[in-house]
Amino acid sequence: MLDYPALRTVATVVQTGSFERAATLLNVTPSAVSQRVKQIEERLGVVLVVRGTPCTATEKGEWLCRHMENVGMLEAELFGHLPALVDPGEPRQRVTLQIATNADSLGTWFVEAMSTFARNSSYLLNIAVDDQDHTAEWLQRGRVVAAVTSLEKPIRGCRRFALGVLRYHATATPDFVARNFPKGVTAEAIRNAPALTFSQKDRLQSTWVRQTFGRDLDYPTHWLPSPQSFVEATLSGMGWGMNPTQLTREHLASGRLVELVADTPLDVPLFWQINRFAADRLAELTREVISVAGRNLGKHRSKTDSPGL
């Protein structure tokens, strides 16, 4: 039999990041929390929680946390139909949904979808950020229940929905272009003009270079892991970078920014993939994501989406 009080304790430690905060939430002592976690780890023969600041889950711990997330959704559904089962003396247990998205979606349209869902739901949200080419890995490892990803192929055990394309433009200030491309934006000039790169996983700049010049080129770069600061750094003349249309439309219209090469946008298709077990219970979440994406992203032709919401 599964020891659900112990499993819930492990999930709470991971969610709060410490044994002390988990104890407060569960209304027990920190030593009781420590004992529960230790006992279930000894019983299973694996470490579930990496002790630190904050405490984090191991790979096995992540799977346990997602199981408790699913249990919480089932209990919430049950209590909705049978409210007499709810013990008024027990602290209310709210389920925290783990979701992954890319930084540019979070900075342009995704918050609207999450906030609308949260206002009409009892669920709490924990949004993780990674490159769109890597958020699918969070689903595959069981770390999240759903993700915005560039992966079109349905992940095993998940439903997939096409969201649209996030359009990027290679932009810089007119002064930056005049200083770094006096003879035009050529392959040789790109090799010496500093770019802006979000992180080591960011391939947008290199993809645009290959799309525009027909080959890979090396270029110097600054590293700046923030969508908003990315735009601000572009506006300051620090470098050229790939910025979403939503964040640069007004700057391009006013002339504060210009495209390095006119009419060379880069479109990144995005998809919503959600754990099949949770998909029906989180249908409203999926509907909200698709709705907001439809108003903010460009159209994308793809294979038929997974059936049903």
N, C-alpha and C positions, 0 to 999 in steps of 0.2 A: 504494500500500500504506500502511496505517496504521502509524505509528511507535509501537508500544505502550509501549516503555520511556519515550518522551517523554510519552505520554498519561498513563501511570501517575505520572510525576513531577508533572505539573500537578495531578492529582487528590490527590496526597499533600501538595503545597503548600497546597491549599485545605483539606484535612482537618486538617492540623496548624497552619495559620495562619502559617507562616513558612518561608523557604527553608532556614534553619539546621536546624530540627527535621525538615523533610523529608529533608535530607541525612543526618541521623543515622539515620532510619528506613530509608532506601534504601541506607545504607552507602556513600555517595559524598561528595564534597566539596560545599560550598555553591556553589562556582563552577561545578561540573558541573551542579548543579540549575538554576542561573540560565541557563546556556548552553542546556540542553535546552528550557526554557520559552521562551526567546527565539527559538530556532530554529523551534519549531513555530508560534509566533505569527507569525513572519515568513513561514513557508510558507503558513499559512492566511489571512494578511492581516487578522487580527483580534486584539484584546487578549483574553486568556483569564483573566489574573489581575490584579486591582487590587492594586498594591503598597502595603502599609500595615501597620498593627499592629492587628488581624491582617490577613494577606493574605486577600482574598476573591475569589470567582469573578465574572466578568461573566456576562451572560445566556448567551452562547455557551459560556463556561467551565462553567456549570452543566449544560448539555446534555452536554458532554464528560464531566463527572464522573459523571452518571447512566449514560452509556454504559459507563464503566469499572466502575461498580457492577454493571451487568448482566453484563459480561465476567467480573467476579470471581465472580458467582454461577454462571455457566456453568463456569468453571474448577474451582470447588469441587465441583460435581456430577461433573465429569469425573474429578478426582483421587480422588473417593470410589469410582468404578468402576475406575480404573486408577492405584492408588497408586504404581506403579513410575515414573510420569511425574514425581513429586515429586522435586526435587533436594534432598537432605538438607543440602547446603551453602548453599542459598539461605535468606535469612530468610523466615519464614512471613508470607505476605500475607493478612491478614484483611480481609474486606469490611465496610465501615461502611455501614449502611442509614440513609438520611435519611428521617425520618418527622415529620409535623407533627400537632399536636393543639392543642386549646384548653386554657387554663390550668385551668379548673375540672375538666375530665376528668383532667388530670395530677394535680391536687390531691385527687381523690376515688377514681378506680378504674383509671386507665390504667397507673400504675406497676406494679400487680400483674400486668397482662397482659405488660408488657415484661420484667419481671424473670423471670417463669416461662419466657418464650420464650428469654431470654438464657442462663438456666441450662442449657438443653438444646440450645444452638446455638453455632456458632463465630462467628456474626455479632456485630459491634459495632453499637451504636445511637447515633445522633445525633438527639435529639428537639428539634424546633423548636416554639416556642409562638406562637400567634396567635389572634385571635378566631375562634370557630367559623364565622362568616360569611365568613371570609377565608382559612382554611387550604386551601380548594379551589384558590385561586389559586397556591399553592405547587406543587400537582400540575400545573396547567395550564401553568406556566412551566418544568416539568421540574426543579424544585428538590428535590423529594422523591419517593420511590417509593410512599408511601401517606400517607393523612391521615384523621383524624377530623374530620368537617365537618358542618355543618347543611344542606349542599346535597344535596337528594334526587335531582335529575336526574343520571344517570350522566355523568361527565366523559368526553370522547372518549378512547378508548384505555384506559379503566379499568373494573374491575368494582366494583359497588357492593353493599353489604350494610347492611341496617337494623340498628342497634344497640339502639335504645330511646330513651326520653326522659329528659333530665336535668331534674329538677324544681327550681324555684327558689321561694323565698318572700320577699316583701317584709317584712323584719324590722327591729326596733329594740328598744332596752331599754324597759322600762316607764317609766322616768324620762324618756327622750327623748320618748316618746309623750305623757306628761303635760305636758311643757313646750311641745311644738310643736303638739299637737293637743288642746288643752283642750276644744274643742267638737266633737271627732270628726275623723276623717280625711276632710276635705273637699277639693275641688279648690282652694279658696282657701288652705287651710292648707298643701297640698302645695307651692304656689308659694313658700312662705317657709321650708320645712323643708329643711335641707341633706341632700343625698343623698351616697352614695359611688359613684364611677364608676371602673371598672378602667382604661379608656383611652378615647381619642377614638373607637375602633371599638366600644366597648361600648354596645349599645342595649337592654340588658335592663331598666334602670330606666324608660326612656322607653316601651318596649313594654308594661310592666306598667301604667304610668300610663294609656296609651291603652286598654288592655284593661279597666281598672277604672273609669275615668271617662268613657270613650267619646270622648275627644278628646285631642289633644296639649296638654301644659302645660309651661311653662318652670319650672325650679326650680334653686336654687343647688346646687352640688356640690363635694365634695372629690375629688381624683384619687388613686387608690391601686392601683398595678399588682401586686397580690399576693393570691392567693386566701386564704391563711391570715391575712395581715394585714388583709384585708377583713373577715373574721369578727371578728378582735380589735378592729378599729376600731368595728364595730357594737356589740360588747359594751362598749366603753368609752364609748358614748354620743356618739361623734363624728358620726354621721349614720345614716340608714336606707339599707339596700341590699338587693339581690337576692342571696341566698345559697343554695347548693345544700342540698337536704334532708340529704345525708350529713354536712355540716359544721354543721348547725344543729339536728338532731333532738334531741340531748340538751339543748341550751340552751333549746329551745322547751318540752320536757317539764319542765324544772326551773323555768321561768318567768323565766330570765335574759334571754330574748328573747321577744318576742311578734310576731305578724303585725300589720301595719298595718291590714289589712282581713281578717277571718277568711275562710278557705276561698277565697282568690283566688290559687292557685298559678299559676306560669307554666311551661309545659312546652316544652322545646326539643328537638325530634327530632335525633338524631345518626346519622350514617352513616359507614361505613368504606369508603373508596374506595382502591383499590390498582391500580397500573399492571398492565395485562393481561399484559405480557411477563413480569413478575416474579411474578404471582399464583400460578402453579402451584408455583414453587420456594419460595414463602413461604406455602404453604398452612397450615403449622403456626402461623405468626404470625397469620394471619387467624382460624384456629380459636380461638386463645387470646384474641384481642381480642373475638370474638363471645361466647365463653364467660364471660369476666369481666364484659363489659357486661351480659349476660343476668342475672347475679346482682346487679348494682348499679343498673341503670337501669330505669325504668318501661317498660311495654309500649307499642309504637307500631305502628299499622297503616299499612302502606305498600304500594306496588306490589311485585310480585314481584322478589326480589333477582336479581342476576346468577347464572347457573347455575354450579354447581360450586365447590369449594374447591381 
